[in-house]
Amino acid sequence: MQARRFAPALHQVRVVALISPAAEAVSRFVLICALVLTGNFMPGISARAQAPLPHPNLQLLTNGSVRAIVRQPDGGTVFAGIFTSVNGVERSNIARLLPDGTLDSNWNPSADVFVLALAVDANGAIYAGGEFSSIGGQPRQRIAKLSGSTGDADTSWNSSSNGTIYSLALSGSGALYVGGNYIAKLSAMTGDVDPDWQPTATQGGYVYALAVDWSGAVYAGGTNWIATSLGASSDRVEALATDQSGALYVGGLFGIQKLSGDTGAAIATWKPSAGDVYALAVDAGGAVYAGGNFTDIGGQPRDRIAKLSGSTGEAVGDWNPAANHSVFALAVDSNGAVHAGGSFNRIGGQDRFALATLSPAGNVFGIANDVGSPGTVSAIAVQPDGGMIVGGYFLKVGQTSRKYILRVMADGTLDTQWNPAADAAVRVLAVDTNDNVYASGAFTNMGGQQIGGLAKLPGSGSGTADANWNPSPDGLVRVLAVDANGAVYAGGNFTHIGGQSRRAVAKLSMSTGDADSSWDAAADCCAVHALAFAADGGVYAGGSFHNIGGQPRQGIAKLSIDTGQADQNWDASSSGEIYSLAVDTSDAVYVGGQFDYIGGLERRLIAKLSGNGNGAADVNRSAGLGWGYNYLYEYVDPLTIDANGTVYAGGFFTIDYNWSESGFAKLSGINGVIDRGWNPFPPRSPNTPVRALATTAGDAIAIGGYFRMAGDEPRYGLAAFAMTLPDPIFVNGFNEAY
């Protein structure tokens, strides 16, 4: 049988009259587009990437995202979305739980890209739709039929789609309805498009939700597929469900409403609710379950999940599991248990990653099946003993809880004792010579203390925060630096910190956290993103300011370490924002950001400036970063320098004006030439994998960011590489063409 492309079906579509109660689909589209971009792949700098060092090799995990759930006749549960593991076991975007709730070790279709829609037939076979090109061991373009027992793709069922599949629905007669940038009817047995099913209204837009009622009538909702009574044309329908009476429940950005299945009119006695609704399910008793991103529904406060009366629309009693992030998928089994999927990591007062089972009373029960995705490392700070503090957005190391911050010991293994357990992401770290750790981020609790935004921790032991050191910034701290005397410098978006009014930058006491009353650089606005110390005792500050330290300065300045006043002679004047700074042993200043002119010369994204005089750019050094397809989004951040003066740069930039975009590079500190052979990330690596850099003992550099692979080996967000490559003649024992 020939594979079918669905695009022509756009012009063969006949919308059944009952499609009018259709709706208009979700902000999910924007989210999915963002996820596609996040997973965009581009060529690497060289054809081969060197291997990472053996340690650290930690599986940093956060919650994945479950977008669809179906129950099989045998009691198994299949779920799909955007994830890489279940309870630490590799599963790519789709997985199955056995009837006892444990992961099916033999069922592993392994979709190469996300899965957004599922349907199950009476025999337990699974239909999957999304953006994948391979699933169940076969090439399949965005849609496939899988064995319910083995997960293998049906070799005789090979339809294909030229657009993302967002919704699927099966009828009792064996028809499979498919929604995306079209709507089509397929044979569930063969996958062939039904040429006679041509909806009379071709609405355009996207179909995000489909439902088939007991009579076989089909409802569709999405963008441009929305009844005018539901909301504005800009609203979207995200979810549809029918009950045994034939009534239609419609959820979307307008909230949720109940419509007559006969006329499409809203049922006046049913209480409509506002708030984003992404998922709907109806149980055997007619109760309606809603998931989304709301905080109030059915006349009651409910966080993202609720049970509503099918007759009145009011929230039911004490059924209130409360998820901390969006709920995208719901399924109700024959025992009244509710299976919920989404982007949450806590629901019903329990830690659950993206998937949970709720009892009929609304309590979390059963086995925890944590659906994980790679964590992100945003900050790395090296300790005096060679250990590292790592911060970012992660919740586990393998199956060990580590919330947003952890310590790697000098041998590269996880410190099993040090566990401050922040309640939100850690984005910036610094360590002083006494091994005190300073951490900033979005947290309000750190190391067992109610401390917001900025905390001081011991670098060993359990990591209990210093309760007396609490600068309480009123805005985000974006950079931290500690001078030789132990004073802590903080830059960011705040206007008050350490008990003083300080705009964007402050000097804090290492013992009390109070702002230094005699040091006030007073930036005029915006933010300070970068700080670094000069050999002569000055402090370099970079950001988006126009005036700092009492002087007009465009994005970069050199401040007195004693008073915060700007050096009257040093004025490098950047044409854009500065995001990162590093100083070498000769006191030259390396600057990264989003500029094309600095220090009196044309320099794009990265420059080397004199630490003396007026801060002029080095005339002999230009990295050759050019204008790429995405030039408005290109930047350099972070930066670090090794003991030999070699520069390492992360971000997103174009190399040598040749449209080859990259996220990481090693550059000569003398002339800015990029080392093409040193490439930790192989071809087709993510665009911007590197968010943190730190040089370590033993001629190594630690790299943090969002990635699954580094140097052709599995690494989740954290890896270390030798700064110099081994002699290629001896690689692999004279292997290959050497």
Summary of the structure (lengths in Angstrom):
residues: 738
radius of gyration: 28.1
end to end distance: 47.6
largest distance: 82.5
contacts: 2823
relative contact order: 0.09
helix: 3%
strand: 40%
